[in-house]
Amino acid sequence: MSDTTKDRVIAIIAEQAVLEPGDVSLNQTLEDLGIDSLGLVESIFAIEEGFDITVPFNANDPSDSDFDISSVAAIVKAVESLVAEQHA
């Protein structure tokens, strides 16, 4: 897990949760952080913009997406994978 990717993803998620990045841990879920469905969509857009990637996420049916949002760590891992794929 790249520290810079991890730090940037955590910063984006923390901003959506109105928290300090230090208050976000890798094992937390977005729900734990108080991020609702709108905050999730905004987080996805911010991640796409921040990393210049396209996230395979269906806002109408998040469970049908190929993007793992089960925890902060899962999101970081998914972003790292997408960055590697799309910038290869």
HUSUL-V679797 format. One line per field, one symbol per residue. psi: psi as a letter, one per 20 degrees, with the letter a starting at -180 (. if undefined). burial: + if it has 16 or more other ideal C-beta (glycine too) atoms within 10 Angstrom, else -. A space follows every 50 residues. Layout:
psi = ???
burial = ???
This chain:
psi = opggggggggggggghilrqhiipqhiqrhghikoahghgghggghgggh jlrppnpohhmhijqjookhrgghggggggghgggij.
burial = ----++-+++-++++++------+---+-+--+-+---++--++-++--- +-+-+-+-------+-+-+-+++-++++++-+------
